[in-house]
Amino acid sequence: MWFRIVRVLLVFLCLLYRPSSLHAFLPAGDPPVRADVFPVGYTPEGALEVGVHLQMDRGWHVYWENPGDAGMPVSIEWDLPDGYTAGPLEFPAPGTFMSGDMTGFGYDSEVVLFSTIVAATADGRTEQFPEEVFPFEADVSWLACAESCIPGSARVRLQAGTPRDELLQKAATWKSLLPVESSADALQLDRAVLEQVKDRMQVRLEFSGAEASGIEAFYPSPSLSGLDLGGLAAGPKHVVLPLTSADAPSAVSGVVITAGGAYEVESAIQLPASGPSGSWWSGVVPFLAMLGFSFVGGMLLNVMPCVLPVLGLKVFSLIGSPGEHGGQSGGSR
């Protein structure tokens, strides 16, 4: 636990400084990560798809959109001419790496991420952007980790034209790993149930569909917190997400990896039908309280048998009998 806290603090402190200010403390030589961008092609709607290519030295890795226990996802900020906008960065399915007791999600060796640039008049157009708007420039930032972590960035330029076949092949490979929406035919999240196993709470995801038997991994979305990432377990038709506390999230979302692809899933979490925090127990408590009060009342009546007769005599003394009322009237005349 202390190792994890210290590691997170060190990553945070690294992010307070510009990468250039850290270069004075790094060994001489090339940085461990190199970045470049290249055009992949135009969509039927006329948007330009761009590959963001990162290459890491052996032993180094960069992070997915959810970095895990600590880290910083790769990001890109475009400097585009008026009338052009860029969509969010798209991340292919990542891998998992461990550092001590910390779990991280990301990529080693190399990765191609994807960004889409749209012109303001792109509705229905299929022609390429005019060459005079190029080059497009952007700042790509990352946190690279091995035995230590180093934030880095690069200013990249996107040129018009067709890239090398090698880059297009890499783009096709990584594009096949982009998560797609789940469906009933391929993979469907049937339910997400909160359950208690021994002294721990966990969320169990149950799946159906043709790909359900080939589930290999699950990567939680950045918005999903409170998970013990080191304890995630995936197998045929199910995923188990152990929680770090009794406070369970209200919904679950993430990416499921199967033998055939990557799928985005999302579902509300069902609460257990019984147990200390369930509706069954909340109904039993008032019932037990009612039984307790009934028992106390019965004990009082048993130890005080003269209570009811005394109450009856008191009532008769207040209202009296009909004959008694008549004598009193006659005597007053």
Residue, then its C-alpha position, 0 to 999 in steps of 0.5 A: m500500500w505504501f509503495r503504491i502511494v509513493r509511486v502515485l506521488l512521484v508520478f504527480l511530481c513528475l507532471l509538475y515539470r516540463p519534460s525539457s526541464l527533466h532532460a538535464f537529469l536524464p542520461a544522454g541519448d535519444p528519448p525512450v519514446r518517439a512520436d509521429v503522425f500520418p494520414v490513414g485515409y478519408t471516411p465516407e463523410g469526408a473526415l480525415e483519419v490520422g494515425v498517431h504512431l508511438q515507438m517505445d524503446r525496449g522495456w518502456h511503455v505508455y498508457w491507455e485512456n485509463p492508465g490504471d493505478a497510476g500514470m497518464p494517458v497519451s494525449i494530443e492537442w491539434d493546432l488547426p486552421d480555422g474551420y477544422t476540428a479534431g475529434p477525441l483520441e481513439f485508443p485500441a485495446p491495451g495490454t496489462f503490466m505490473s510494477g510492484d503491486m500496481t496494475g497499469f494499462g497501456y502499450d509497449s514496443e509501439v502503438v498507433l492511436f487514431s484522431t479524426i479531423v473534420a472540416a466545417t463543410a464536411d457534411g456529405r463531402t468525400e473529396q480530400f482536403p485542399e493541399e494548401v491547408f497542410p501541414f497540420e501541427a499537433d503536440v503529442s504528450w505521454l508518460a513513459c515508464a520503465e524502472s522510472c517514469i518520464p513525461g515526454s512530448a513531441r511537436v508533430r506535423l501532418q503532411a498531405g499525401t500517401p504514407r508508406d505501405e508499412l505505416l498503412q499496414k500498422a494502422a490497419t492492424w491497430k484499427s482492428l483492435l479499436p473497441v466496437e459497440s457490443s451486440a446481442d449476436a457477438l457479445q452482450l452484457d446480460r447483467a452486472v450483480l453486486e455480491q459478497v464473497k467471504d469478507r469482500m464485495q465484488v461485481r460479477l458481469e455475465f455475458s452471452g453471445a457468440e464471443a462470450s465463451g472467448i472472453e480474455a480480459f476486461y479493461p475498466s473505463p476511466s470513469l469506473s473507480g473503486l476497483d482492485l485492478g490487480g484482482l480483475a478476473a475474466g473467463p468464459k461468459h463472465v468477468v469479476l471486478p473486486l472492490t476496494s471498499a463496500d462503496a459500490p459504483s452504480a454502473v459499470s463500463g469498460v472494454v471486453i477483449t475476446a478471441g475475436g475482438a474488443y467490445e465496449v460494454e456498459s450496464a447498471i449494477q444490480l444490488p443483492a436481494s438479501g444480506p445486511s445491505g439488501s431489502w430482505w434485511s431492511g424488512v426483517v428489522p421492523f418485524l423483529a422490533m414489533l415482536g420485541f414490543s409485543f413481548v414486553g407488553g405481554m410481560l407487563l400484563n402477566v406481572m400486573p393481573c389486577v390492572l384490567p379489573v381496577l380499570g373497570l371499577k374506575v369506569f363504573s365509579l365515574i358514570g355510576s348506575p341508573g338507579e343511583h342517578g335517580g335517588q340523587s335527583g329525588g333527594s334534591r327536590 
